[in-house]
Amino acid sequence: MLLHGIKPESILLFTFTVKAANEIKERIADSIDKSIADKITIGTYHSVCFKILKKYYSSLNILKHDFTIYDQQDSENVLKKICSESSIDFKTASSYISHQKDNIISPEETAKNALNPFDAEKAKIYSEYQKTLTRNNAIDFDDIIYYTVILLEKFSNIREILTEQYKYIVSDESQDASVSNIRLLQLLSAKHNNLCMFLDDDQSIYKFRGADLDSILHIPEVIKDMQILHLNRNYRSTQNIVNGALSVIDNNCNRCNKNLFTENEVGEKIYYCEKYSPEQEGKNVVNIIKYLTTKQHLEYKDIAILYRNNSQSKPIETALIQNNISYSIKNGIAFFERKEIKDIIAYAKFIINHYDDEAFNRVINIPQRGIGPSTIAKVESYVNEHIGSDMLVCLKNMCAEKLFSKKMSEKISEFASFIEKMTQDIDSFTPAEFIRKIISDIGYAAVLQKEDPESYADRFTNVLQLVSIAGAYIDIRDFINITSLDIDTDEEETNKVTLTTMHGCKGLEWPAVIMIGLTDFVIPGRSDPEEERRLFYVAMTRAKKYLFLSRPIFTAQCKEPSRRSRFIDEIDSQYLINMSNKK
């Protein structure tokens, strides 16, 4: 597009991860020009929609200035409270609400369409959940796209501004698009009919997260004059790996016909090995790693171990530790999900948004102030009786009205004064200074020391890293909201073997991949066999030069010998070497 004279500022490109967005921007900068790359709007669906919401939120008449984004834990806390008085558990409710929002169905529509008491109860929970978020001047992750779609559908003036600004819409990894993603693309591209979607239907593995492959495959029927171009070349893997993977995925029926090929070397065949137990499998994985590092001169960072479920990593980790092989687990506890990080972020959220009762509940006793559940319940009751007043005003009024004991009133007043002072001074600090001041003024180092002396050093290092991350931002409000979005916080690259799930490996690649635990009823599991086959295919094609497949004959869960994954049997034998009987 850029080579044909299209203005870069008229292009909007959606990705699913921050990492992918950055990589695309870097590639454009390297191949064309950095100044051009900077003019293109490139971001995740959520980050782009958040910018739109931030600019036009007032039109919805739902949110106030400085609204905050609830992360998964915040949302769960709200939902657990609501579900505590219902027969429906919060996980069922959470999944239901997320599905309704993805399909752009409001609480009112949900209640109207309820066909039975069970549906009516879920609709009631959905309604109460949204009312709570609105009262707290907050939105959840799903709301970011949900409200953006509503904005574009209801307000033609806003839609006109955006469609004039972005005449060319590009969607990367479109096989992962959900119903709301697709609706957003259609709304933004409707005027100029310039939508470009890159996808590989064989890599659609996120149905459980709302990815709607059927809708994607039928988009050409919906969008007039849409052309389909097949990109059939694989630039990553050797011929043997590509052909072996194709012999598996060709067994799927719901896919586009394509002739994938590579011009890379033929390479090594795919190796398959089975061992007696998961422990023996772990020892074999160590042997493979030693072979790759000594004979093929790879480094640990060139190797990945992939598994279907996180529980399968334990015997592998044990074997790696016993052999002093450094490793890291991808998609473990994310940086912004760590307690010490969430504590500081919650303080910042409440300073910015005094309506955020989830943030208030988290920080009111950090450090310990002796403010018990009955006092917090009294505060919540007062706030509910004075809808429209923020919590800081309510706290000060409650102290003035002597609704607390003298001692408790002093504690509450001290907390409120700190929040008020920080709120007044917020714009005089850089984001890094602001975070550092919170840490210092609440004595958070002492809090961590008291909580767990053994983990203090590591946890306080994480807190200092938060300060460092904040240093890259200009506005504290932007930084705090970004922490609830799709942020990649990769640690500094080190020479470690990567352990991750097959879902977690999407979009990544390594010279060598070892797939473990490949037994039936694990992969494929009990979900859609075609999606499971796509997952297996994605894992296979993460390997550039070497691919090893492995399974234990006996597992802890089964006294009878396991069956190897049927997907292994689907690999054409000419691309596979069975090493099971070799030492």
C-alpha positions in Angstrom: 0.0 0.0 0.0 2.7 2.4 1.0 4.6 1.8 -2.3 1.4 2.9 -4.2 1.3 6.3 -2.7 -1.2 5.7 0.1 -0.7 8.1 3.0 0.6 6.2 6.1 -1.6 8.1 8.5 -4.7 6.7 6.7 -3.8 3.1 7.6 -5.0 1.4 10.7 -3.4 -2.0 11.5 -4.8 -4.3 14.2 -2.7 -7.0 15.9 -3.5 -9.3 18.8 -0.3 -8.7 20.8 1.8 -5.7 21.6 4.9 -7.7 20.6 3.4 -8.3 17.1 2.5 -4.6 16.8 6.1 -3.6 17.6 7.6 -6.1 15.3 5.5 -4.9 12.4 6.4 -1.3 13.1 10.1 -2.2 13.2 9.9 -4.1 9.9 8.2 -1.1 8.2 10.9 1.2 9.7 13.7 -1.1 8.5 12.3 -1.7 5.0 10.9 1.7 4.2 11.3 4.5 6.7 10.9 5.1 10.4 9.1 8.4 9.9 6.5 6.5 7.8 6.2 3.7 10.3 5.5 6.3 13.1 2.6 7.7 11.1 0.7 4.4 10.8 -1.6 3.5 13.6 -0.6 0.0 14.7 -1.9 -1.6 17.8 -3.9 -4.4 19.4 -7.7 -4.3 19.1 -7.9 -3.3 22.8 -5.2 -0.6 22.7 -6.7 1.0 19.6 -10.3 0.8 20.9 -9.2 2.2 24.3 -7.8 5.3 22.5 -11.1 5.7 20.7 -13.0 5.3 24.0 -10.8 7.7 25.8 -11.6 10.4 23.2 -15.3 9.8 22.7 -16.5 8.2 26.0 -18.7 11.1 27.0 -21.1 10.4 24.1 -22.1 7.1 25.8 -23.1 9.0 29.0 -21.9 6.1 31.1 -18.3 6.9 32.0 -16.7 9.9 33.8 -13.3 11.4 33.1 -10.4 9.3 34.3 -12.3 6.0 34.2 -10.2 2.9 35.0 -9.8 -0.5 33.4 -10.4 -3.5 35.7 -8.1 -6.4 35.2 -9.2 -10.0 35.6 -8.7 -10.1 39.3 -10.7 -6.8 39.8 -13.5 -8.2 37.7 -13.6 -11.5 39.6 -13.8 -9.7 42.9 -16.8 -7.7 41.8 -18.5 -10.8 40.3 -17.8 -13.0 43.3 -19.7 -10.5 45.5 -22.7 -10.5 43.2 -22.7 -14.3 42.8 -22.5 -14.9 46.5 -26.2 -14.3 46.7 -26.9 -16.5 43.6 -26.9 -20.2 42.8 -24.8 -19.4 39.8 -21.0 -19.6 40.3 -18.9 -16.7 39.3 -16.9 -18.6 36.6 -20.2 -19.5 34.8 -21.3 -15.9 35.1 -18.0 -14.6 33.9 -18.0 -16.7 30.8 -21.6 -15.8 30.1 -21.0 -12.1 30.5 -17.9 -12.2 28.3 -19.9 -14.1 25.6 -22.7 -11.5 25.7 -20.3 -8.6 25.3 -18.4 -10.3 22.5 -21.8 -10.6 20.7 -22.6 -6.9 21.6 -25.6 -7.9 23.6 -26.5 -5.4 26.4 -27.8 -6.4 29.8 -31.3 -5.2 28.8 -31.3 -7.3 25.7 -30.1 -10.3 27.6 -32.9 -10.0 30.2 -35.5 -9.5 27.4 -34.2 -12.7 25.6 -34.1 -14.9 28.7 -36.0 -18.1 28.0 -36.0 -19.7 31.4 -35.3 -18.8 35.1 -31.6 -19.9 34.7 -31.1 -17.4 31.8 -33.0 -14.8 33.8 -30.7 -15.2 36.7 -27.6 -14.9 34.6 -29.1 -11.8 32.9 -29.7 -10.3 36.4 -26.1 -10.9 37.4 -24.9 -9.3 34.1 -27.0 -6.2 34.8 -25.8 -5.9 38.4 -22.2 -6.4 37.3 -22.4 -3.6 34.7 -24.1 -1.3 37.2 -21.3 -1.9 39.7 -18.7 -1.1 37.1 -20.5 2.1 36.1 -20.8 3.1 39.7 -17.0 2.6 40.1 -16.3 4.5 37.0 -14.6 1.5 35.6 -14.8 -0.9 32.6 -13.5 -4.4 32.2 -11.4 -5.8 29.4 -14.4 -6.9 27.3 -16.0 -3.5 27.6 -13.2 -1.8 25.7 -14.3 -3.4 22.4 -17.9 -3.7 23.4 -18.4 0.1 24.0 -16.3 1.0 21.0 -18.6 -1.0 18.7 -21.6 0.6 20.4 -20.1 4.1 19.8 -19.6 3.4 16.1 -23.0 1.9 15.7 -25.0 4.6 17.5 -23.1 7.7 16.6 -22.7 8.2 12.9 -20.7 11.4 13.4 -18.0 9.5 15.3 -18.0 6.7 12.8 -17.6 9.3 10.0 -14.6 10.9 11.6 -12.9 7.6 12.1 -13.6 6.2 8.7 -12.3 9.3 7.1 -9.2 9.2 9.2 -8.6 5.5 8.5 -9.4 4.7 4.9 -7.4 1.5 4.9 -8.0 -1.2 7.6 -5.6 -4.1 8.1 -6.0 -7.1 10.4 -3.1 -9.4 11.3 -3.7 -13.0 12.5 -7.3 -12.6 11.7 -8.0 -16.3 12.4 -8.0 -15.3 16.0 -10.7 -12.6 15.5 -13.9 -12.8 17.7 -17.4 -11.8 16.8 -16.8 -8.3 18.2 -13.5 -8.0 16.4 -15.1 -8.8 13.1 -18.0 -6.4 13.8 -15.4 -3.6 14.5 -13.6 -4.3 11.2 -16.8 -4.2 9.3 -17.9 -0.9 10.8 -14.5 0.8 10.2 -14.2 -0.5 6.6 -17.8 -0.1 5.5 -17.4 3.4 3.9 -14.3 2.8 1.8 -14.4 -1.0 1.5 -10.7 -1.3 2.0 -10.2 -4.1 4.4 -7.2 -6.4 4.3 -7.1 -9.5 6.5 -4.1 -11.8 6.9 -5.0 -15.2 8.3 -4.1 -18.8 8.4 -7.2 -20.8 9.2 -5.0 -23.7 10.2 -3.7 -21.7 13.1 -7.1 -20.9 14.6 -6.6 -22.2 18.1 -8.5 -19.7 20.3 -12.1 -20.8 20.1 -12.2 -21.0 23.9 -11.4 -17.2 23.9 -14.1 -16.3 21.4 -12.2 -16.7 18.1 -14.9 -17.3 15.5 -13.4 -19.2 12.6 -16.7 -19.9 10.9 -17.5 -16.2 10.6 -14.0 -15.5 9.3 -14.3 -18.1 6.6 -17.6 -16.6 5.5 -16.5 -13.0 5.5 -16.0 -13.0 1.6 -19.7 -13.7 1.4 -20.5 -10.6 3.6 -18.0 -8.1 2.2 -18.7 -7.2 -1.4 -16.0 -7.8 -4.0 -13.5 -9.2 -1.4 -10.6 -10.9 -3.0 -8.8 -13.9 -1.5 -5.0 -14.3 -2.1 -3.3 -17.4 -0.8 0.2 -17.0 0.6 1.5 -20.6 0.5 5.2 -20.2 1.3 6.6 -21.1 4.7 9.7 -19.2 5.4 10.4 -20.7 8.9 10.7 -24.5 8.8 12.6 -27.2 6.8 10.9 -29.2 4.2 10.5 -32.3 6.4 8.9 -30.3 9.2 6.5 -28.5 6.8 5.5 -31.7 5.0 5.1 -33.6 8.2 2.9 -30.9 9.6 0.8 -30.7 6.4 0.2 -34.4 6.5 -1.5 -33.8 9.9 -3.5 -30.7 9.1 -4.8 -32.2 5.8 -7.1 -34.4 7.9 -9.2 -31.3 8.9 -12.4 -30.8 6.8 -13.2 -27.2 7.9 -10.3 -25.4 6.2 -9.3 -23.6 3.0 -7.4 -25.7 0.5 -3.9 -24.4 0.1 -0.6 -25.8 -1.1 1.9 -24.9 1.5 5.6 -25.2 0.5 9.0 -24.0 1.6 12.3 -23.4 -0.3 14.3 -24.1 2.8 16.6 -27.1 3.1 15.1 -30.6 3.4 16.6 -30.9 6.9 16.4 -33.5 9.6 13.4 -35.8 9.8 11.0 -35.5 12.7 12.0 -37.7 15.7 9.6 -39.6 17.8 10.3 -41.3 21.0 8.3 -42.9 23.8 9.4 -43.7 27.4 8.0 -45.7 30.2 7.0 -42.8 32.5 6.9 -39.0 32.6 10.1 -39.1 34.7 11.8 -41.2 32.1 10.5 -38.8 29.4 12.1 -35.9 31.4 15.4 -37.7 31.4 15.1 -38.2 27.7 14.4 -34.5 27.1 17.6 -33.7 29.0 19.5 -36.1 26.6 18.0 -34.3 23.6 19.0 -30.9 24.9 22.6 -32.2 25.5 22.6 -33.5 22.0 21.4 -30.2 20.5 23.9 -28.1 22.5 27.0 -30.3 22.1 26.5 -31.9 18.7 24.4 -29.2 16.9 25.9 -26.3 18.8 22.6 -24.7 19.8 22.2 -22.6 22.9 19.6 -23.2 25.6 17.6 -20.2 24.3 17.3 -21.9 20.9 15.2 -24.7 22.4 11.6 -24.9 23.5 9.7 -27.6 25.3 5.9 -27.5 24.5 3.1 -29.3 26.3 -0.7 -29.3 26.1 -1.3 -28.6 29.8 0.7 -26.7 32.4 0.6 -29.8 34.8 2.8 -31.7 32.3 5.8 -29.5 33.0 6.6 -30.7 36.5 8.7 -33.9 35.6 10.4 -31.9 32.9 11.3 -29.2 35.3 12.6 -31.7 37.8 14.9 -33.3 35.2 16.2 -29.9 34.1 16.9 -28.8 37.6 18.8 -32.0 38.4 21.0 -31.5 35.3 21.6 -27.8 36.0 19.8 -26.7 32.8 18.5 -23.2 33.0 14.9 -22.7 31.9 12.1 -20.2 32.0 8.4 -20.8 31.9 6.5 -18.6 29.5 3.0 -17.5 30.6 3.6 -18.2 34.2 2.5 -15.5 36.6 2.6 -12.3 34.5 4.4 -9.3 35.8 1.3 -7.2 36.4 -0.4 -10.1 38.1 2.1 -10.3 40.9 0.7 -9.1 44.3 3.3 -6.5 45.0 2.7 -4.9 41.5 -1.1 -5.0 41.9 -0.9 -3.3 45.3 1.0 -0.3 43.9 -1.2 -0.1 40.8 -4.3 -0.2 43.0 -3.0 2.8 45.0 -2.4 4.7 41.8 -5.9 3.7 40.5 -7.6 5.0 43.6 -5.6 8.2 43.6 -6.7 8.8 39.9 -10.3 7.5 40.3 -11.9 7.9 43.7 -15.0 5.9 42.6 -12.9 2.7 42.3 -14.0 0.7 45.3 -12.0 -2.4 44.2 -8.8 -0.4 44.4 -10.0 1.1 47.7 -10.7 -2.4 49.2 -7.2 -3.6 48.1 -5.2 -0.7 49.6 -7.1 0.5 52.7 -5.0 -1.9 54.8 -1.7 -1.6 53.0 0.1 -1.1 55.3 -2.0 -2.7 58.0 -4.2 0.0 59.6 -6.5 -2.3 61.6 -9.5 -1.3 59.5 -11.7 -4.4 59.6 -14.5 -5.8 57.5 -17.2 -4.2 59.5 -15.7 -0.7 59.0 -15.2 -1.4 55.2 -18.8 -2.6 55.0 -20.0 0.6 56.8 -18.1 2.6 54.2 -19.6 0.7 51.3 -23.1 1.1 52.7 -22.5 4.9 53.1 -21.2 5.2 49.5 -24.2 3.3 48.1 -26.5 5.7 50.0 -24.7 8.7 48.5 -24.5 7.7 44.8 -22.7 10.3 42.8 -20.2 11.2 45.6 -16.8 9.7 45.3 -15.3 7.5 48.0 -12.8 10.1 49.2 -15.6 12.7 49.8 -17.6 10.0 51.6 -14.7 9.0 53.9 -14.2 12.7 54.9 -17.9 13.2 55.5 -18.1 10.0 57.6 -15.3 11.3 59.8 -17.0 14.7 60.1 -20.3 13.0 61.0 -18.4 10.9 63.6 -19.6 7.6 62.2 -16.3 6.0 63.3 -14.6 5.7 66.7 -12.0 8.4 67.4 -9.1 6.0 66.8 -10.7 4.7 63.6 -11.5 8.1 62.4 -7.8 9.1 62.8 -6.7 6.2 60.7 -9.3 6.9 58.0 -8.5 10.6 58.0 -4.8 9.9 57.6 -5.4 7.6 54.6 -7.8 10.1 53.0 -5.3 12.9 53.5 -2.6 10.9 51.7 -4.9 10.1 48.8 -6.1 13.8 48.6 -2.5 15.2 48.7 -1.4 12.7 46.0 -4.4 13.6 43.8 -3.6 17.3 44.1 0.0 16.8 43.2 -0.4 14.1 40.5 0.4 16.3 37.6 3.6 17.6 39.2 5.2 14.1 39.0 6.4 12.0 36.2 4.9 8.5 36.2 8.1 7.1 37.6 8.3 9.7 40.4 4.6 9.2 41.2 5.0 5.4 41.6 8.2 5.9 43.6 6.5 8.3 46.0 3.6 5.9 46.6 6.1 3.1 47.4 8.1 5.4 49.7 5.2 7.2 51.5 3.3 4.0 52.4 6.5 2.3 53.5 5.9 -0.6 51.1 9.4 -2.0 51.6 8.6 -2.7 55.2 5.2 -4.2 54.2 7.0 -6.7 51.9 9.6 -7.5 54.6 6.8 -8.2 57.2 4.8 -10.3 54.7 7.6 -12.7 53.7 11.2 -11.9 54.7 12.5 -14.7 52.4 10.9 -13.4 49.2 11.4 -9.7 50.1 14.4 -9.1 47.9 12.8 -10.6 44.8 9.5 -8.9 45.3 11.0 -5.5 46.0 13.1 -5.9 42.9 9.8 -6.3 41.0 8.5 -3.1 42.5 11.6 -1.2 41.4 11.1 -2.7 37.9 7.6 -1.2 37.9 9.2 2.2 38.6 11.6 1.6 35.7 8.7 0.6 33.3 6.7 3.7 34.4 9.7 5.8 33.3 8.9 5.2 29.7 5.6 7.0 30.0 4.7 10.7 30.1 1.2 10.6 31.7 0.5 8.5 34.8 -3.1 7.9 33.7 -2.0 6.4 30.4 0.5 4.2 32.2 -2.0 2.9 34.8 -4.5 2.0 32.1 -1.9 0.5 29.9 -1.1 -2.0 32.7 -4.6 -3.4 32.3 -4.3 -3.8 28.6 -2.3 -6.2 26.4 1.2 -5.5 27.6 4.2 -7.6 26.9 6.7 -7.4 29.7 9.4 -9.8 28.5 12.3 -10.0 30.9 15.8 -9.4 29.5 16.6 -12.2 27.1 18.8 -14.8 28.8 20.2 -18.2 27.7 17.4 -20.4 29.0 15.3 -23.2 27.6 11.7 -22.1 27.1 8.9 -24.1 28.6 5.4 -23.2 27.5 2.0 -24.6 26.5 1.0 -25.2 22.9 -1.3 -22.2 23.1 1.5 -20.1 24.6 3.9 -20.8 21.7 1.6 -19.1 19.1 3.6 -16.5 17.1 7.0 -17.8 18.3 9.7 -19.9 16.8 12.9 -21.7 17.8 15.6 -23.7 16.0 14.6 -26.8 18.0 11.2 -27.8 19.5 10.5 -30.7 21.8 6.8 -31.6 22.1 6.1 -33.8 25.2 3.2 -35.7 26.7 1.7 -36.6 23.3 -0.9 -39.1 24.4 -4.5 -39.5 23.4 -7.1 -37.7 25.6 -4.4 -35.1 26.2 -3.8 -34.0 22.6 -6.4 -34.3 21.2 -8.3 -33.6 24.4 -12.1 -33.7 24.8 -12.8 -30.5 22.8 -13.2 -30.0 19.1 -10.8 -32.5 17.4 -10.2 -30.1 14.4 -9.2 -27.3 16.8 -6.9 -29.8 18.6 -5.4 -30.8 15.3 -4.8 -27.1 14.5 -3.1 -26.7 17.9 -0.8 -29.7 17.2 0.0 -28.2 13.8 0.8 -24.8 15.3 3.2 -26.5 17.8 4.9 -28.5 15.1 5.5 -25.4 12.9 7.2 -23.5 15.7 10.3 -25.6 14.9 12.8 -24.2 12.3 15.3 -27.1 12.1 14.7 -29.8 14.7 11.4 -31.3 15.9 11.2 -34.0 18.6 7.9 -35.7 19.6 7.6 -37.6 22.8 5.2 -39.3 25.1 5.1 -41.5 28.3 3.6 -45.0 28.0 2.3 -44.8 31.6 1.1 -41.7 33.3 0.2 -41.0 36.9 -3.5 -40.6 36.0 -3.8 -43.9 34.2 -2.8 -47.4 35.3 -3.2 -48.8 31.8 -0.7 -48.0 29.0 -1.6 -44.8 27.2 -2.2 -44.6 23.5 0.0 -42.3 21.6 -1.7 -39.3 20.1 -3.6 -40.1 16.9 -2.0 -37.0 15.4 1.4 -38.8 15.5 -0.1 -41.6 13.4 -1.3 -39.0 10.9 2.3 -37.9 10.1 3.4 -39.4 6.8 6.0 -42.0 7.8 8.5 -40.7 5.2 9.0 -37.6 7.4 9.3 -39.5 10.7 12.0 -41.5 12.5 10.9 -43.6 15.5 13.7 -43.6 18.1 11.7 -45.5 20.8 13.8 -48.6 20.7 17.1 -46.8 20.6 19.1 -45.8 23.6 
